[in-house]
Amino acid sequence: MSSAKSIYVDFDTSLGNIYVELFPAAAPKTVANFLSYVTSGKYKDIFFSRSVPNFIVQGGGYKYADDTLEGVDDGPMIKNEYKLPNVAYTLAMAKYGSIVNSASDQWFFNEADNPALNTEDGGYTVFGKIASFDSVPATASIEVLKKVSEAKVIDANAPLTDLPVIHYDSGKTVTGNNLIYVNIKVATPSS
């Protein structure tokens, strides 16, 4: 899916960087929607809010700032653009329940090939994939995703029932220091 006009984004996480190539030819509205969240600052102070090991790691819906948990200010729901399969290391849009055209702010990384997501609720729109960027091989980004997936997962009450945490002692209250933050920005190749 690479082209001369490739668009890359950097998921700068608490555990390292994940570089993703976006696929505007396959999912133009989805990519435009995602980039609008990135460039508007709506994804500031977000964190990975859900992890189901060997399935998906999700974020984009919640942020934590000034000791306060709040939802991302989500925009309008967009039309589903499912075309590409949900295979390992792709980036896809989450939906609200079983509503086909309900993607807005939440996204997820497929950790494995997830064929059920290709047909469930009209399919989940894949709009990017972990990729090599500049001198950073895709394998380095995949290792960071694996670190997120291998983090302890706790039930921090709805909606954070599968929350991945770091530096966390069982039975303690979750604080901002326990979250795996994500700062997403457009990445510009050096050459």
N, C-alpha and C positions, 0 to 999 in steps of 0.2 A: 504493500500500500504506500510505499515511500514515493515521494515526488519532489520536484525541484522546489516546490512551495510548501514543504513539510512544516507543520506546526508542532512544536514541542512544549511541554510544560514540565516544571520541576516541582514535585511533591517533596518539599523540604520538611522532613519529619524529625521528631525527637530522637530517632534511631538511625538517621541517615537520609540520603536523597534517593528518590525514585523518579526516574526520567520516563516520560510517556510521550509517544508520538500520537497526535490526534488524527482522526480520519474524517475530514470535512466532506470528502467526496461521497462517502458511504452514509454519513449522518449529519448533513449540513445544519439543520435546526438544533440538533443536540449539541454539536460543537459550539455553535454560536451562543446557545444558552449557557453552557458551561463556562465559556470564556467571559461572558458577561458577569458571572459571579466572581471569577478570578480578578478581572480588571476593576470591578466596582468596589472591591474590598469586603464584600459580603462573606468571604471565606476567611477573614481575619480571626484568629484565635480558635479555629475549628480543631477538632480532634477525631481520631478514629473512634466511632461510637459503637461499632459492632464487629465482632470477630467470631466466625464459625470455622474453626480449623479445617483445612482441606476442602473448604467450600468458598467462602468469601470473606473479605475485610471491607468494611463500609465506613463512609464518613460523609461530610458535607451538610449534615442536618442540624448539628449542634455546635455551640461554641461556649467557651468558659473564659470569662474575663471579669476582673475585679471580684473574685470569689463568687461569681454568679453564673449558673447554667442557664442558657437560653437557646431557643431555636434560631436557626439562621433565618433571616428575613427572606422567605421564599417568594419567588416571582410566580408568574402564571404557569400552569401545567402545559407541557408541550406534547405534540403529537408523537406517538411511538414511531421510531424509524428502524425497527429491527430488520437487519439484513445479514450481518456477520455473526458467526457462531460464538457462543460464550465458551471460549477455550482458555486454557491456563494463561495467566498474566495479561489478559485483556481488561480494559476499563469499561464499565457499563453503567447505565442509569438505573437507579432503584425506582420503584413505584409505590404508590399508596394503596395497599391492599391489592385487590385483583382488578383495579381500574386500569384499563389498557393505556389510555392517554393521560397518565398522571405524573410523569416524571417532572421534577422541577430542580431541587437543590441537591438531593442525595445521590451518591454514586458508589460504586463498589469495584474492587479488584476481584476477578475470578482467580482463585488459587489453584484450581484444577480445571479440567475439562468438565463443564456443567451442561450436558445436553438437555436436561429438563428445562433449563432457562431459555432454551431456543423456542419452546412451544408454549410454556406456561404463560397465561395471560397475554397472548399475542407476541411473546418473545421479549427479551430484555435487550434494549439497544446497546450494542457495543460501539463505542466511539473512539477508542484508542487502545494502545498496547504498549507495555513496557518495551523500551527500545534502547539501543546504544545511542549515546549522545556525546559529541566531541570525543574525548579520550576515555570516557566511562563506558565500559561494556554493559550490555543489558543484564548480564549475570550479576553485576554488582547491585543493580537496582532490585533484582529478584531476591538477592540475599537480604536486603533491607525489608522487603515485603515479608519474607520468612520470619524475620525477627519480630515483626508486628504480630504475625500469626502465632508465633510461639510464646508471646506474652501471656501472662496469667489472665484468664477471663473470669469476671465475677458478675454476679447479679446485683447491680446498684439500683434496683427498682426501675419500674417502667418510666421512660422508654429505654433505659440503659440496662437491659437484662443480659446482654452478652458483651459487656464492656471490657476491652483489653486494657490492662494496667501495668505499670512498671513501678518499681520501688515500693511495693505494696505489701503490708503485713496483714494477714487474714484477721478479720474482726475489727479492723480499724476503719475510720471514716475515710472515704476517698476524698483526696484534695487535688488541687490543680497539679501538684508535683507528680501525681500518679498517672495523669493522662498522657497519651501519645499524641502530641500536637502535630498539625500539618499546616504549613504555609505554602500555598500554591502560587506559582508565578509562571509567566510565559518565559521560556528559556530560549535565548538567542545563541546559535552556534558561533564559535569564535572565528570560524573561517567561512 
